[in-house]
Amino acid sequence: MNRSATPRFPAFLHGGDYNPEQWLKYPEILEKDVELMREAKVNCVSLGIFSWAFLEPEEGVYDFAWMDRVIERLWSAGIHVDLATPSGARPAWLAEKYPEVLRVDDRFHRQHFGGRHNHCPSSPVYQEKVRAIDTALARRYAHHPAVILWHISNEFSGDCRCPLCQDRFRAWLQDRYGSLEALNDHWWTGFWSMRYTSWSQVEPPSHRGQNANPAIWVDWRRFSTWQCRSFIEMEKAALHAVNPDIPVTANLMHRFWDYDYFELAKPLDVVSWDSYPAWGMGDDLREASEHAMTHDLMRSLKDRPFLLMESTPSQVNWHDVNKLKKPGMHLLSSMLALGQGSQSVMYFQWRKGRGGAEMFHGAVVGHDGTADTRTFRQVRQVGDALERLAPLYGAEKAPARVCILYDWNNLWALDYAQMGRRGDMRYTETVNEHYRALWKLGVNMDFRDCESFADDGRYQLVIAPMLFMTRAGIEEKLRAFVARGGTLLMTAPAGTIGEDGLAHLGQTPHGLTDVLGIRALELDALTDTQENRLIWADGPHRLLRLCELIQAEGAQVLGTYGEDFYAGSPCLTRHDFGKGQAYYLAAQTEEAFLTALYRRLVESLAIPRALPGELPDGVAAQERGGAVFLQNYAPQARQAAVPGAWQDLLTGDVWQDRVELEPLGIRVLVRK
Ligand code: GAL
């Protein structure tokens, strides 16, 4: 299988969102763009993302002349095109003539024209119009040599509660549950007299109706995922009917949790995503780890190389505080993506518009229109770096021996659960804490959800933080993994409800009490100012947020609670099962504990790391294709121990046994 995201142009992509339709009255600007792109070492642009009003100015009347000119001009300069379908924002005529294309919100109010990402996914008119424009675009450009990728829509998100979507929801439920009786059973509608006696009574959850039953919300998220997936499939079919050889992607987003991305990725040929870290807020290493995690998650969705589709070349305009990237940070954050396996560094946006919502968002070219800016020089520096790193293009991240379970169904289940720290269970943050502890050790990790996890011998260590909802037979898969010799670490709350949202009857963690050698008793929640303490061999550690009371039933107690009425009871356990071992951590902990725990596990299991030994504070290392991406997120210079002789691919410098890193410095080291 070809592992290139863009087989027609198998090279690191450098470029970004290009919206020339804003500048059609300024031909000199368009002319200048291509010249500047060449200077910035741009080799690909994402074109047409929000161009519908210009491509179809009137219903059924297409105007491709401007796009023809742009693509020809780009191609004459050797610049490739990631061509978008325009379904992320519809023209005014479409909304005016067919109001059904506009979304209905969770107060059952229909939106007015404006904004973007707010179409109804069920509307037959919207689907027909999208299919028509996609087909027209494909007929015109799918065989153009410049076009290397389809970019479907933009950052799908949200949901719609219009009558069409309500009908579709009911049909989807009928298909899932078979009968109203079964629906009532699964949704436990005996409580509060919620029993449905006809399908027409079933409505989407909303703030005006069903708002408290978590099972209904989780099914709504699954349904919305299915709708979005169907929409992507519809668009892909229109494009591939003309030329199936151009891969399709859709730009996903950091922490958009409306849809299950493992599901959305299925119809995509390539996963891409948009990364907008908030640098300079006090702890850049932490921020980097969060985006590193999303890079790994995106790579894991299809177990294939991914693309960084958007990032800002300087600052964004939508954070509360929009800081500039300090010198070095642009190269460093771009190399973070590369070290995590990306086949591109792409930006939003090429040129700042004169008006509109994002006129002050960072861009490669600002309102001054010149190359003589700090931002432009930094972008060019990334272009240079990508050329130097070309030999790494086909190389992927070192195979992961550690797998973290991250499951969207579980995320929703925890988000909607009325328990613990209600609405503040912090599943993703907790997963990131575990990820960060290992990432800082230079360990490579894959992500799987309950469905995609397979005990295929790849992993030595599987971590399942807060796997509250079990589904897709994960209990049996984890059991087999441990029995075969794997090491499992689960944290509370675990195995509490099933896929349908109903509590497991009997002892929990469901199906795994004998593997873990414990059973869960009660869950205590702490306020932000309360803490407990973990007493274990390594010394005391702070416990935060959630403390589960457990009983050891065969497991060895490694750590106990230090405070409260459950002081002295087990908090950290280990149990031998088959040829493997299963750890259970009953509480949420401070970072230092996870670092200490994972250091021990990594050592005892001999899990490979990018570099042996300790890295200085603020420094991270990841390996891709034998090259070590050594990143310094500290605002001070650092020195790292690197046993042996190394060469920096970016500068050609040679280092022996130790390497210097500037503040926000990056080195890509290969062994000499
Ligand atoms: C992305 C979006 C872009 C642009 C960018 C600004 O989420 O896809 O169109 O809005 O944010 O940071």
Residues whose N, C-alpha, C, O or C-beta is under 5 A from the ligand:
A	BS01	GAL	E155 D274 V316 F348
